[in-house]
Amino acid sequence: MAQAWRCSGLRWSTDGPELVWDGGRRSTLTWGKRVAFAVADGGVRRCVGARRHPCPTRAPVPGRGTGARCEECARLDRAHSVAADTLADDPRPYRVYLAWFGPGLTKVGITAVERGPARLLEQGAVCFSWLGAGPLMAARRTEELLRAALGVPDRVPYAAKRVVRSGLPRSAAERAAEVAELHARAVALDGWPESLSPEPCRPVDHVGVFGLAGLPSAVGAVGELVAGGAVSGELVAAAGPDLHLRTGRGVVVVDTRLMTGWELVAADAEAELTVPVVEFGEHEGSVQDGLF
């Protein structure tokens, strides 16, 4: 019987993207690597739990959800989330950032200083710059100031990010232009919290890190995994939680968050892609070492 694995998601390290598996095993991903896995026959996607605690009921969860959590575990997870604005007493310093994902797709956000640029890699930011640093609530107020005064959103849908990745401006200067313009407008605003220290605009470009230079246009994205279904392709790029795989039908994006909660097994490298794909334009031997 094939060894089954449970994926904890995609993580970004100094060496690039890695798939993390329950138990701590990691699979380093490199461009040109063949990624091939299948969902165990008869498998059911089950809740991954919350805050490093397993779901007490191992509740079934829908295949299309990226969180892979039942209602109760999702509630518990959000109850301790800075992103959900439910954790107001975190004493750590925070940074405010501007992140650019493609033409017209720039957002403002915050992240703990100790995390460095990890949050930007996780979100798939093509280019970013720090805006300021200070206590959590000051960072929150600055984020709200930019939303109200400049109309800068704090979220950009992943579907929008995926569509523009193959058509990005060629030069880093062009990619940084919107961030630089917004940065200048932001620091000129009245109403900045006194406890937040502004930071100069120093754009950081992730095109090389993500492998986006010359990226072929994707034909679609995996909509969900299904029992018995397989994913197979050559890795050509990765950004945020997304893998861009060259398959027999063209480049297809796989959101690795859809892999969590399933029991996965190794698939033949020449296996076909046999899971549902939403095409872009439709809607805008021994114990195995690992699956890859």
C-alpha positions in Angstrom: 0.0 0.0 0.0 1.3 3.4 -1.0 2.5 5.7 1.8 0.0 8.5 2.4 1.0 12.0 3.4 -0.8 15.1 4.7 0.3 18.5 3.5 0.5 21.4 5.9 1.0 23.9 3.1 3.6 25.9 1.1 6.3 27.7 3.1 8.9 30.2 1.9 12.5 29.9 3.2 15.8 31.5 2.2 16.2 28.6 -0.2 12.8 29.2 -1.9 9.5 27.4 -1.7 9.0 24.2 0.3 6.0 22.0 0.7 5.6 21.1 4.4 4.1 17.8 5.6 2.6 16.7 8.9 5.5 15.6 11.1 7.8 18.4 9.8 9.2 16.8 6.6 9.8 19.3 3.9 10.0 19.0 0.1 12.2 21.7 -1.5 10.7 22.9 -4.9 12.9 24.0 -7.7 12.1 25.2 -11.2 11.8 22.3 -13.7 11.0 19.8 -10.9 8.2 17.3 -11.6 5.4 17.6 -9.1 3.1 14.6 -9.1 0.6 13.5 -6.5 -2.8 11.9 -6.2 -5.6 11.9 -3.7 -6.1 8.5 -2.1 -9.1 6.6 -3.6 -12.1 7.0 -1.4 -10.4 9.7 0.5 -12.4 12.4 2.4 -11.0 15.9 3.1 -11.0 16.5 6.8 -10.5 19.6 9.0 -6.9 20.4 9.9 -7.8 21.9 13.3 -6.7 25.2 14.7 -3.8 26.8 16.6 -1.8 23.5 16.3 -4.5 21.5 17.8 -6.3 18.7 15.8 -10.0 18.9 15.1 -11.7 16.9 17.8 -14.3 15.5 15.4 -12.1 15.3 12.2 -15.0 16.9 10.5 -15.3 16.6 6.7 -14.8 19.9 4.9 -15.5 21.0 1.3 -12.9 20.5 -1.4 -13.1 24.0 -2.7 -12.3 25.8 0.6 -8.7 27.1 1.0 -8.9 27.0 4.9 -9.7 23.3 5.3 -11.3 24.0 8.6 -14.7 23.2 10.0 -16.9 26.1 11.4 -15.7 25.6 15.0 -12.0 25.4 14.2 -12.2 28.3 11.8 -13.8 30.4 14.6 -11.1 29.4 17.1 -8.4 30.2 14.5 -9.8 33.7 13.8 -10.2 34.4 17.6 -6.4 34.6 17.8 -5.7 36.3 14.5 -4.1 39.7 13.9 -5.4 39.6 10.4 -8.9 39.3 11.7 -8.4 42.3 14.0 -9.2 40.1 17.1 -5.8 40.4 18.8 -5.4 44.0 20.0 -2.9 43.5 22.8 0.1 42.0 20.9 3.2 43.8 22.4 5.4 43.1 19.4 6.4 45.9 16.9 4.7 45.8 13.5 5.5 47.2 10.1 3.1 48.7 7.6 3.8 47.7 4.0 2.6 48.5 0.4 2.5 45.4 -1.8 2.1 45.3 -5.6 0.8 42.2 -7.4 0.4 43.6 -10.9 -0.9 46.7 -12.7 -3.6 48.3 -10.6 -3.3 45.7 -7.9 -1.6 47.3 -4.8 -2.6 46.8 -1.2 -1.7 48.0 2.3 -1.1 45.6 5.1 0.8 45.0 8.4 3.1 42.2 9.6 5.2 41.7 12.8 8.7 43.1 12.4 10.2 39.8 13.6 8.7 38.0 10.5 10.7 40.1 8.1 9.4 39.8 4.5 7.8 36.3 5.0 4.3 37.7 4.8 5.0 39.3 1.5 6.3 36.0 0.0 3.3 34.2 1.4 0.9 36.6 -0.3 2.7 36.5 -3.6 3.7 40.2 -3.6 5.7 40.8 -6.8 7.1 44.1 -5.4 6.8 45.7 -2.0 8.1 48.5 0.3 7.9 49.1 4.0 6.0 52.2 4.9 6.5 52.5 8.7 7.0 50.6 12.0 5.5 50.9 15.4 3.0 49.3 17.9 0.2 47.1 16.6 -2.6 49.6 17.0 -0.6 52.4 15.4 0.1 50.2 12.5 -3.7 49.4 12.3 -4.6 53.1 12.4 -2.1 53.8 9.6 -3.6 51.0 7.5 -7.0 52.4 8.0 -5.8 55.9 7.1 -4.5 54.7 3.7 -7.8 52.9 3.0 -9.9 55.9 3.9 -7.7 58.7 2.4 -6.2 57.0 -0.6 -8.6 54.2 -1.3 -5.9 51.6 -1.0 -7.5 48.1 -0.2 -6.2 45.8 2.4 -7.0 42.7 0.3 -6.4 41.7 -3.3 -8.2 38.5 -4.5 -5.9 35.6 -5.4 -7.8 35.1 -8.7 -6.8 38.6 -9.7 -3.1 38.0 -8.8 -2.9 34.8 -10.9 -4.3 36.3 -14.1 -1.7 39.1 -14.3 1.5 37.3 -13.4 2.4 36.4 -16.9 2.0 40.0 -18.2 4.1 42.0 -15.7 6.2 44.9 -16.8 9.7 43.7 -17.7 11.8 46.2 -15.7 12.0 46.3 -11.9 11.6 50.1 -12.0 8.3 49.8 -13.9 7.1 47.2 -11.4 8.0 49.5 -8.5 6.4 52.6 -9.9 2.9 52.2 -8.3 4.4 51.4 -4.9 6.7 54.5 -5.1 3.8 56.7 -6.1 1.6 55.5 -3.3 4.4 55.6 -0.8 4.9 59.3 -1.5 1.2 60.1 -1.2 1.0 58.1 2.0 3.8 59.8 3.9 2.4 63.2 2.9 -0.9 62.5 4.7 -2.0 64.2 7.8 -3.1 62.0 10.7 -0.2 59.6 11.0 0.0 58.1 14.5 2.9 59.7 16.4 4.1 56.3 17.6 4.6 55.0 14.0 8.0 55.8 12.5 7.9 56.3 8.7 10.4 54.3 6.6 11.8 55.3 3.2 10.6 53.8 0.0 13.0 50.9 -0.9 11.1 48.6 -3.3 12.0 44.9 -3.1 11.3 42.9 -6.2 10.3 39.2 -6.1 10.2 38.3 -9.8 13.4 36.4 -9.6 12.4 34.7 -6.3 9.1 33.6 -7.8 10.5 32.6 -11.2 8.1 34.9 -13.0 10.4 36.2 -15.7 9.1 34.9 -19.0 6.3 33.0 -17.3 3.9 31.5 -19.8 0.2 32.5 -19.5 -1.8 30.0 -17.4 -4.8 28.4 -18.9 -6.6 28.0 -15.6 -6.4 27.0 -12.0 -7.3 23.8 -10.1 -10.7 24.3 -8.6 -10.5 21.5 -6.0 -9.0 18.1 -5.4 -11.2 15.0 -5.5 -10.8 11.5 -4.3 -8.8 9.5 -6.8 -7.8 12.6 -8.7 -4.2 13.4 -9.8 -2.0 16.4 -10.3 1.1 16.2 -12.4 3.3 18.8 -14.1 6.6 20.6 -14.3 7.1 23.5 -11.9 7.8 26.7 -13.8 7.0 29.3 -11.1 5.6 29.7 -7.6 4.2 32.8 -5.9 2.4 32.9 -2.5 0.6 29.6 -2.1 0.4 29.0 -5.8 2.4 26.5 -8.0 2.5 27.1 -11.7 2.8 23.7 -13.4 3.3 23.0 -17.1 0.9 20.2 -18.0 -0.4 18.5 -21.1 -3.1 21.1 -21.3 -0.8 24.1 -20.7 0.3 25.9 -17.5 -2.2 25.3 -14.7 -2.1 27.0 -11.3 -2.4 24.8 -8.1 -3.3 26.6 -4.9 -1.5 24.5 -2.4 -4.0 25.4 0.3 -6.4 23.1 -1.5 -4.0 20.2 -0.7 -4.4 20.5 3.1 -6.8 18.0 4.8 -6.4 15.3 2.1 -4.4 12.1 2.3 -2.0 12.3 -0.7 0.0 9.6 -2.3 2.8 9.7 -4.9 1.6 9.6 -8.6 3.4 8.5 -11.7 5.4 11.5 -13.1 3.6 11.0 -16.5 0.1 11.0 -14.9 -2.5 13.2 -16.4 -4.2 16.1 -14.6 -7.5 14.6 -13.5 -8.9 17.1 -11.1 -11.4 19.9 -11.9 -9.8 23.0 -13.5 -11.4 26.4 -13.8 -10.2 27.9 -17.1 -9.3 31.5 -17.0 -11.9 33.4 -19.0 -14.8 31.2 -17.8 -15.3 33.4 -14.8 -13.0 36.2 -14.3 8.7 0.5 -2.2 9.9 1.2 1.3 8.6 4.0 3.3 8.7 6.9 0.8 11.0 9.9 1.4 8.1 12.1 0.3 5.9 12.7 -2.6 8.5 14.7 -4.6 
